[in-house]
């Protein structure tokens, strides 16, 4: 169809070797016209079987970080749809350890050939992962590495280094003599997520290693932005009037930003994670100073691709 050799098509498909611009364009035009998608490997119909993929993620609303990971999973599913692939989702409340335990328990009863996990609670994730390992079921982590486990792969930012980057960014905009607030979500049954705990450690370690002296205050917020969150924030800022900067170790910096905007507070610099729609809105309005992107769609896409290749 492209009037080139099979070798030229092969080089275009696998992006290797020299191909003239004219030949490359002819091949790419044909690929587009037939809506070509690559197969990960060639199998005969007799060899092909249904792959049951279980995805366990925190509950989320439209436009949030975990939806972006899910978008990457769905993109991979569409691209590799020639495989007999079946995906089932389970969701847990990342702020409630008992919800996590319930979903992991349910997951163990389901038939599955591979699992993608977005972890929040350390002990529960280690136990669940070891149970998968004993059953020879491969699993992949997205968002957060978990020590003492044997995943097939991990697609996540480096938690400790992310916290260090956050500290470096914040200290460039913190006014001398001002305090720093470290915000964490109020949780049921556990103090902090695996990811947030490691990021906090990296953040504080960078301040210590660079001899940066500033008063640190630990604060809580409510994930839902309810009246209880208003009361939490009011009490904190009423008792800590010298705060000049704040950090959030997850992707919900927009909750702090909403409060700052509602109370017309413009002199607190905020650094968070995640380029979700809510965060970007407040970044543009100036209530968030920096956001660290985590490439969630790439994480989800690569997790599916890795399980299928395995």
KEKE-3310 file (N, C-alpha, C; in steps of 0.2 Angstrom, whole numbers, plus 5000, padded with zeros to 4 digits):
npx = (5004:5010:5020:5033:5047:5046:5055:5057:5045:5046:5056:5051:5040:5046:5055:5069:5085:5089:5077:5070:5063:5052:5048:5045:5034:5024:5022:5018:5006:4998:4997:4989:4978:4973:4970:4980:4986:4999:5003:5008:5015:5016:5003:4995:4978:4975:4984:4980:4973:4961:4965:4965:4964:4966:4962:4967:4963:4963:4947:4940:4936:4929:4942:4952:4968:4969:4960:4967:4977:4969:4964:4976:4977:4966:4969:4979:4972:4964:4973:4979:4969:4967:4972:4964:4958:4953:4947:4945:4939:4943:4939:4945:4944:4956:4959:4955:4959:4952:4943:4952:4957:4946:4944:4955:4954:4942:4948:4956:4948:4944:4946:4960:4974:4984:4988:4986:4991:4987:4994:4991:4992:5004:5006:4995:4996:5009:5005:4995:5002:5011:5003:4999:5011:5014:5004:5009:5005:5007:5011:5009:5015:5008:5011:5016:5031:5033:5041:5049:5042:5038:5036:5032:5035:5037:5029:5032:5035:5050:5048:5055:5065:5056:5051:5062:5064:5053:5056:5067:5061:5052:5059:5065:5056:5051:5049:5061:5062:5049:5037:5034:5021:5016:5005:4993:4982:4967:4965:4958:4962:4976:4991:4998:4999:5009:5016:5016:5022:5035:5039:5038:5048:5059:5058:5060:5073:5080:5080:5087:5099:5104:5105:5094:5085:5069:5054:5043:5027:5015:5000:4982:4970:4953:4948:4937:4933:4923:4912:4919:4933:4934:4934:4945:4955:4953:4956:4970:4976:4973:4980:4993:5001:5012:5014:5022:5023:5017:5016:5009:5008:5002:4990:4981:4982:4974:4963:4968:4971:4958:4953:4962:4959:4946:4947:4954:4968:4984:4997:5004:5014:5012:5016:5013:5008:5004:4996:4982:4965:4959:4970:4978:4970:4970:4984:4985:4978:4986:4986:4993:5010:5020:5018:5022:5024:5018:5016:5004:4996:5005:5010:4999:4997:5009:5009:4999:5004:5016:5012:5005:5015:5023)
npy = (4994:5006:5007:5003:4994:4979:4979:4992:4996:4989:4996:5009:5006:5001:5011:5012:5012:5020:5029:5037:5053:5054:5041:5037:5045:5040:5027:5031:5037:5027:5019:5027:5028:5015:5014:5008:4998:4992:4975:4968:4956:4942:4930:4915:4911:4900:4900:4912:4919:4924:4938:4943:4957:4965:4981:4991:5005:5021:5029:5042:5059:5066:5074:5073:5067:5053:5049:5053:5043:5032:5036:5034:5020:5016:5021:5012:5000:5002:5003:4991:4982:4971:4961:4948:4955:4959:4971:4974:4986:4990:5000:5010:5019:5031:5037:5030:5017:5005:5003:5001:4988:4980:4981:4975:4962:4958:4958:4947:4936:4936:4931:4932:4938:4947:4961:4979:4991:5005:5011:5015:5013:5006:4993:4985:4985:4978:4966:4961:4961:4951:4940:4940:4937:4924:4917:4917:4928:4941:4959:4976:4992:5008:5026:5025:5018:5003:4997:4981:4972:4963:4968:4967:4978:4996:5011:5027:5043:5046:5046:5051:5060:5068:5075:5082:5090:5098:5105:5113:5121:5128:5135:5145:5155:5158:5171:5179:5174:5169:5156:5138:5128:5112:5102:5089:5076:5073:5057:5040:5028:5028:5038:5044:5043:5031:5037:5051:5051:5048:5058:5069:5066:5067:5081:5087:5082:5089:5102:5101:5096:5107:5117:5125:5136:5137:5139:5125:5119:5107:5103:5099:5095:5093:5081:5082:5096:5101:5109:5105:5105:5119:5123:5117:5123:5137:5137:5133:5143:5154:5152:5152:5164:5168:5161:5159:5151:5135:5117:5103:5086:5078:5077:5087:5100:5110:5111:5118:5130:5134:5138:5148:5157:5160:5167:5177:5177:5181:5181:5169:5156:5142:5125:5111:5094:5087:5089:5091:5096:5105:5109:5116:5126:5135:5137:5145:5156:5161:5156:5145:5141:5133:5117:5100:5089:5073:5064:5055:5049:5042:5033:5024:5019:5013:5003:4994:4990:4984:4973:4965:4963:4954)
npz = (5000:5003:4994:4997:5003:5013:5023:5025:5030:5042:5049:5051:5059:5070:5073:5069:5061:5045:5036:5022:5022:5013:5011:5024:5027:5018:5023:5036:5033:5028:5039:5047:5040:5040:5053:5062:5075:5086:5090:5105:5105:5094:5092:5090:5086:5093:5104:5110:5125:5137:5146:5163:5171:5186:5194:5207:5215:5223:5228:5218:5212:5197:5186:5195:5202:5202:5192:5181:5181:5178:5166:5158:5159:5153:5140:5136:5136:5126:5115:5115:5112:5104:5111:5121:5133:5149:5160:5177:5190:5206:5220:5234:5250:5252:5263:5273:5282:5285:5275:5264:5268:5267:5253:5248:5254:5247:5234:5234:5233:5220:5202:5193:5183:5183:5193:5196:5207:5216:5230:5247:5261:5271:5279:5275:5262:5260:5265:5257:5244:5247:5248:5235:5228:5234:5227:5214:5206:5196:5200:5199:5204:5205:5206:5220:5227:5237:5250:5254:5246:5231:5217:5199:5192:5195:5193:5196:5204:5213:5229:5241:5235:5228:5239:5243:5232:5233:5244:5240:5231:5238:5248:5240:5238:5251:5263:5273:5290:5291:5295:5291:5285:5286:5278:5281:5276:5286:5293:5294:5305:5302:5301:5290:5272:5263:5252:5256:5268:5265:5256:5265:5274:5265:5262:5275:5277:5267:5272:5284:5280:5272:5282:5284:5293:5300:5308:5309:5307:5310:5302:5299:5287:5281:5269:5261:5261:5269:5282:5293:5289:5287:5300:5305:5298:5301:5315:5315:5307:5315:5327:5322:5316:5309:5298:5282:5271:5264:5262:5253:5253:5244:5231:5233:5235:5231:5240:5251:5244:5240:5253:5256:5246:5249:5260:5257:5258:5253:5255:5258:5252:5242:5239:5230:5223:5208:5192:5191:5186:5196:5204:5194:5191:5202:5203:5191:5196:5206:5219:5221:5221:5215:5206:5206:5194:5190:5180:5178:5168:5160:5170:5172:5159:5156:5166:5163:5150:5154:5162:5152:5143:5151)
capx = (5000:5014:5025:5040:5049:5044:5060:5056:5039:5048:5060:5046:5036:5051:5059:5076:5088:5087:5071:5069:5056:5046:5045:5042:5027:5020:5021:5013:4999:4994:4996:4984:4972:4970:4970:4985:4989:5003:5002:5014:5019:5012:5001:4990:4972:4975:4988:4978:4968:4959:4970:4960:4968:4962:4965:4964:4964:4959:4942:4942:4931:4932:4947:4958:4975:4968:4957:4972:4980:4964:4965:4982:4975:4961:4972:4983:4967:4962:4979:4981:4963:4967:4972:4958:4960:4947:4949:4940:4942:4940:4941:4945:4945:4963:4959:4952:4963:4947:4941:4958:4957:4940:4944:4961:4951:4938:4952:4959:4943:4943:4950:4965:4980:4988:4985:4989:4989:4989:4994:4991:4993:5010:5005:4990:4999:5014:5002:4991:5007:5015:4998:4999:5017:5013:5000:5012:5001:5011:5007:5013:5013:5008:5011:5020:5035:5032:5047:5048:5038:5042:5032:5034:5038:5035:5029:5030:5040:5054:5045:5060:5068:5051:5050:5068:5063:5048:5059:5071:5057:5048:5064:5067:5050:5049:5051:5065:5058:5042:5036:5032:5016:5016:4998:4992:4974:4965:4964:4955:4966:4983:4993:5000:5000:5016:5019:5016:5027:5042:5040:5039:5055:5064:5057:5063:5080:5084:5080:5092:5106:5106:5105:5089:5081:5063:5049:5039:5021:5011:4993:4978:4964:4948:4949:4931:4932:4917:4913:4925:4939:4934:4936:4952:4960:4953:4960:4977:4979:4972:4986:5000:5000:5018:5016:5023:5023:5014:5017:5005:5012:4998:4988:4975:4984:4968:4959:4971:4970:4951:4953:4966:4955:4939:4948:4958:4975:4988:5004:5006:5016:5010:5019:5010:5009:4999:4993:4975:4962:4958:4977:4980:4965:4973:4990:4984:4975:4991:4986:4998:5016:5023:5016:5027:5020:5019:5014:5000:4993:5011:5011:4994:4998:5015:5007:4995:5009:5021:5008:5004:5022:5025)
capy = (5000:5012:5006:5003:4987:4976:4981:4999:4997:4987:5001:5014:5003:5000:5017:5010:5012:5026:5029:5044:5057:5053:5034:5037:5048:5036:5022:5033:5039:5021:5017:5031:5026:5008:5014:5002:4998:4987:4970:4967:4950:4938:4924:4912:4911:4894:4902:4918:4918:4931:4941:4946:4962:4969:4987:4993:5012:5025:5033:5049:5062:5068:5079:5072:5064:5046:5049:5053:5037:5028:5037:5030:5013:5015:5022:5006:4995:5004:5002:4984:4979:4965:4955:4947:4958:4961:4975:4976:4991:4991:5007:5010:5026:5031:5041:5025:5010:4999:5003:4997:4981:4977:4980:4970:4956:4956:4956:4940:4931:4937:4928:4938:4936:4952:4967:4985:4993:5012:5010:5021:5010:5002:4986:4982:4984:4973:4959:4960:4960:4945:4935:4939:4934:4917:4914:4919:4933:4947:4965:4982:4998:5015:5031:5024:5012:5000:4992:4974:4969:4960:4970:4966:4985:5002:5017:5032:5047:5044:5049:5055:5065:5073:5079:5086:5095:5102:5109:5117:5126:5132:5140:5150:5160:5159:5177:5178:5175:5166:5149:5134:5124:5105:5100:5082:5075:5069:5050:5035:5022:5028:5045:5047:5038:5029:5042:5057:5050:5048:5065:5073:5064:5071:5088:5089:5081:5094:5108:5100:5096:5114:5121:5130:5137:5140:5135:5120:5118:5102:5105:5095:5097:5087:5079:5084:5103:5102:5114:5103:5108:5126:5124:5115:5128:5143:5136:5133:5150:5158:5150:5152:5170:5169:5156:5162:5146:5129:5112:5098:5081:5074:5081:5091:5107:5115:5112:5124:5136:5136:5142:5155:5162:5162:5171:5183:5177:5181:5181:5162:5153:5135:5120:5104:5089:5085:5094:5090:5103:5109:5112:5121:5132:5139:5139:5151:5162:5163:5154:5139:5144:5127:5111:5095:5085:5066:5060:5049:5045:5038:5028:5020:5016:5008:4998:4989:4987:4979:4966:4962:4960:4949)
capz = (5000:5004:4989:5000:5005:5020:5028:5027:5035:5049:5052:5053:5065:5076:5074:5069:5055:5041:5032:5019:5024:5009:5013:5031:5027:5015:5028:5042:5030:5027:5046:5049:5036:5042:5061:5064:5082:5086:5095:5109:5102:5089:5095:5085:5090:5098:5110:5114:5130:5140:5152:5168:5175:5192:5195:5213:5215:5228:5225:5216:5208:5190:5186:5201:5200:5200:5186:5176:5180:5175:5159:5155:5159:5147:5134:5135:5135:5119:5110:5115:5112:5100:5116:5125:5139:5153:5166:5182:5194:5213:5223:5242:5252:5253:5270:5278:5282:5285:5268:5261:5270:5264:5246:5247:5255:5241:5228:5235:5231:5212:5198:5190:5180:5185:5197:5196:5213:5219:5237:5252:5268:5271:5281:5271:5255:5260:5266:5251:5239:5248:5246:5227:5227:5235:5222:5208:5202:5195:5201:5197:5208:5202:5211:5226:5229:5243:5252:5257:5241:5225:5211:5193:5190:5199:5189:5202:5206:5219:5235:5245:5231:5227:5244:5242:5226:5235:5249:5237:5228:5243:5251:5235:5238:5257:5265:5279:5296:5291:5296:5286:5288:5283:5278:5279:5277:5292:5290:5299:5306:5300:5301:5283:5267:5261:5248:5259:5273:5262:5254:5271:5276:5260:5263:5281:5277:5263:5276:5289:5276:5270:5287:5283:5299:5300:5312:5306:5310:5307:5301:5296:5283:5279:5262:5258:5261:5273:5287:5298:5286:5288:5307:5306:5295:5305:5321:5313:5305:5321:5331:5319:5312:5306:5292:5276:5266:5266:5257:5254:5250:5240:5225:5235:5237:5229:5246:5255:5240:5241:5259:5255:5242:5252:5266:5254:5260:5247:5257:5259:5246:5243:5234:5230:5218:5203:5188:5190:5184:5202:5206:5189:5191:5208:5200:5187:5200:5210:5226:5222:5218:5211:5206:5204:5190:5192:5174:5180:5163:5158:5175:5171:5153:5157:5171:5158:5145:5157:5163:5145:5140:5155)
cpx = (5004:5019:5032:5041:5046:5049:5059:5050:5041:5052:5056:5042:5040:5056:5066:5078:5086:5082:5071:5063:5051:5043:5042:5035:5022:5017:5016:5006:4995:4992:4990:4977:4968:4969:4974:4986:4993:5001:5009:5018:5014:5010:4996:4984:4971:4978:4985:4973:4966:4963:4965:4965:4964:4966:4962:4967:4960:4953:4943:4936:4934:4937:4953:4963:4973:4964:4962:4976:4976:4964:4970:4980:4971:4964:4976:4978:4965:4967:4980:4975:4962:4969:4965:4959:4953:4949:4944:4943:4939:4943:4940:4946:4952:4964:4956:4955:4958:4944:4946:4958:4952:4941:4950:4958:4946:4942:4955:4955:4942:4948:4954:4971:4986:4985:4989:4986:4991:4989:4994:4994:4999:5008:5001:4993:5004:5010:4999:4996:5010:5010:4998:5005:5017:5009:5003:5008:5005:5007:5012:5010:5013:5008:5016:5024:5033:5038:5045:5042:5041:5037:5036:5038:5034:5035:5027:5036:5044:5052:5050:5063:5063:5050:5056:5067:5058:5051:5063:5067:5054:5053:5066:5062:5048:5053:5055:5061:5051:5042:5033:5026:5016:5008:4997:4984:4973:4963:4961:4959:4973:4984:4994:5000:5008:5020:5021:5022:5034:5044:5041:5046:5060:5064:5061:5071:5084:5085:5086:5099:5108:5105:5100:5085:5075:5058:5044:5033:5017:5003:4989:4973:4960:4948:4943:4929:4925:4918:4918:4932:4940:4937:4943:4957:4959:4957:4968:4980:4978:4978:4993:5000:5006:5019:5016:5023:5020:5016:5011:5008:5008:4995:4982:4977:4978:4963:4961:4970:4963:4950:4956:4962:4949:4941:4953:4965:4979:4995:5007:5008:5015:5013:5016:5012:5003:4996:4986:4971:4961:4965:4979:4976:4968:4980:4990:4982:4981:4991:4991:5004:5019:5019:5021:5022:5022:5018:5010:4997:4999:5011:5005:4995:5004:5013:5004:5000:5014:5018:5007:5010:5024:5021)
cpy = (5006:5012:5006:4995:4985:4979:4988:5000:4994:4992:5007:5012:5003:5006:5016:5010:5019:5025:5036:5047:5055:5046:5034:5040:5044:5030:5025:5035:5033:5018:5020:5029:5020:5008:5008:5003:4992:4981:4969:4961:4946:4932:4921:4912:4905:4896:4908:4916:4924:4932:4945:4951:4966:4975:4990:5000:5016:5028:5040:5052:5064:5074:5078:5068:5056:5044:5049:5047:5032:5029:5034:5023:5012:5016:5016:5001:4996:5002:4995:4980:4973:4959:4954:4949:4961:4965:4976:4981:4989:4997:5007:5018:5027:5035:5036:5018:5004:4998:4999:4990:4977:4976:4975:4963:4953:4954:4949:4935:4931:4933:4933:4935:4941:4957:4973:4988:5001:5012:5016:5019:5005:4994:4982:4980:4978:4966:4957:4958:4953:4939:4934:4935:4926:4913:4915:4923:4939:4954:4971:4988:5004:5020:5031:5018:5009:4995:4985:4970:4967:4962:4968:4973:4990:5008:5023:5037:5045:5049:5054:5061:5070:5078:5084:5092:5101:5107:5115:5123:5131:5137:5145:5156:5161:5166:5175:5179:5172:5159:5145:5129:5117:5102:5093:5081:5071:5062:5046:5029:5022:5036:5048:5041:5036:5035:5049:5057:5051:5055:5070:5072:5068:5078:5090:5088:5086:5100:5107:5100:5102:5119:5127:5130:5141:5136:5131:5119:5112:5104:5099:5098:5091:5087:5082:5091:5104:5107:5112:5105:5115:5127:5122:5120:5135:5142:5136:5140:5155:5158:5151:5158:5171:5165:5160:5157:5139:5124:5107:5092:5076:5079:5085:5097:5112:5116:5118:5130:5138:5140:5148:5160:5165:5167:5177:5183:5176:5181:5174:5158:5145:5131:5114:5100:5089:5090:5092:5097:5107:5113:5118:5127:5137:5141:5145:5157:5164:5161:5147:5142:5139:5121:5106:5090:5077:5061:5054:5045:5040:5032:5022:5016:5011:5002:4992:4986:4982:4972:4962:4959:4954:4943)
cpz = (5000:4998:4991:5001:5012:5025:5030:5032:5042:5052:5054:5059:5071:5077:5074:5062:5051:5036:5029:5022:5020:5010:5019:5031:5023:5019:5033:5039:5030:5034:5048:5046:5038:5050:5064:5071:5083:5092:5099:5107:5098:5092:5090:5089:5095:5105:5114:5119:5133:5146:5157:5172:5180:5193:5202:5214:5221:5224:5223:5212:5201:5190:5191:5198:5198:5194:5180:5175:5177:5168:5155:5155:5153:5140:5132:5133:5128:5114:5110:5115:5108:5105:5119:5132:5143:5159:5171:5188:5201:5216:5231:5244:5255:5260:5275:5278:5282:5278:5263:5262:5267:5257:5245:5249:5250:5235:5228:5233:5223:5208:5194:5188:5182:5189:5196:5203:5214:5226:5241:5259:5267:5273:5277:5264:5255:5261:5260:5245:5240:5247:5238:5225:5228:5230:5215:5203:5202:5197:5200:5202:5204:5207:5217:5226:5236:5245:5254:5252:5235:5218:5204:5190:5195:5194:5194:5202:5212:5224:5238:5241:5229:5233:5245:5237:5229:5240:5246:5233:5233:5246:5246:5236:5245:5260:5272:5285:5297:5292:5291:5289:5283:5283:5277:5280:5283:5289:5296:5299:5304:5299:5294:5278:5266:5258:5252:5265:5271:5259:5260:5274:5271:5261:5269:5281:5273:5268:5281:5285:5274:5275:5287:5290:5298:5304:5308:5310:5306:5307:5298:5292:5282:5272:5258:5257:5264:5278:5292:5296:5288:5296:5308:5304:5299:5311:5320:5312:5311:5326:5329:5314:5308:5300:5286:5270:5269:5260:5259:5250:5246:5234:5227:5238:5235:5235:5250:5251:5240:5247:5259:5251:5245:5257:5263:5257:5254:5249:5259:5253:5247:5237:5235:5224:5214:5199:5186:5188:5190:5203:5200:5189:5197:5206:5196:5191:5205:5217:5227:5218:5213:5212:5203:5200:5191:5186:5175:5174:5160:5163:5173:5164:5153:5161:5167:5153:5148:5159:5157:5143:5144:5153)
residu = (UNK:UNK:UNK:UNK:UNK:UNK:UNK:UNK:UNK:UNK:UNK:UNK:UNK:UNK:UNK:UNK:UNK:UNK:UNK:UNK:UNK:UNK:UNK:UNK:UNK:UNK:UNK:UNK:UNK:UNK:UNK:UNK:UNK:UNK:UNK:UNK:UNK:UNK:UNK:UNK:UNK:UNK:UNK:UNK:UNK:UNK:UNK:UNK:UNK:UNK:UNK:UNK:UNK:UNK:UNK:UNK:UNK:UNK:UNK:UNK:UNK:UNK:UNK:UNK:UNK:UNK:UNK:UNK:UNK:UNK:UNK:UNK:UNK:UNK:UNK:UNK:UNK:UNK:UNK:UNK:UNK:UNK:UNK:UNK:UNK:UNK:UNK:UNK:UNK:UNK:UNK:UNK:UNK:UNK:UNK:UNK:UNK:UNK:UNK:UNK:UNK:UNK:UNK:UNK:UNK:UNK:UNK:UNK:UNK:UNK:UNK:UNK:UNK:UNK:UNK:UNK:UNK:UNK:UNK:UNK:UNK:UNK:UNK:UNK:UNK:UNK:UNK:UNK:UNK:UNK:UNK:UNK:UNK:UNK:UNK:UNK:UNK:UNK:UNK:UNK:UNK:UNK:UNK:UNK:UNK:UNK:UNK:UNK:UNK:UNK:UNK:UNK:UNK:UNK:UNK:UNK:UNK:UNK:UNK:UNK:UNK:UNK:UNK:UNK:UNK:UNK:UNK:UNK:UNK:UNK:UNK:UNK:UNK:UNK:UNK:UNK:UNK:UNK:UNK:UNK:UNK:UNK:UNK:UNK:UNK:UNK:UNK:UNK:UNK:UNK:UNK:UNK:UNK:UNK:UNK:UNK:UNK:UNK:UNK:UNK:UNK:UNK:UNK:UNK:UNK:UNK:UNK:UNK:UNK:UNK:UNK:UNK:UNK:UNK:UNK:UNK:UNK:UNK:UNK:UNK:UNK:UNK:UNK:UNK:UNK:UNK:UNK:UNK:UNK:UNK:UNK:UNK:UNK:UNK:UNK:UNK:UNK:UNK:UNK:UNK:UNK:UNK:UNK:UNK:UNK:UNK:UNK:UNK:UNK:UNK:UNK:UNK:UNK:UNK:UNK:UNK:UNK:UNK:UNK:UNK:UNK:UNK:UNK:UNK:UNK:UNK:UNK:UNK:UNK:UNK:UNK:UNK:UNK:UNK:UNK:UNK:UNK:UNK:UNK:UNK:UNK:UNK:UNK:UNK:UNK:UNK:UNK:UNK:UNK:UNK:UNK:UNK:UNK:UNK:UNK:UNK:UNK:UNK:UNK:UNK:UNK:UNK:UNK:UNK:UNK:UNK:UNK:UNK:UNK:UNK)
# end
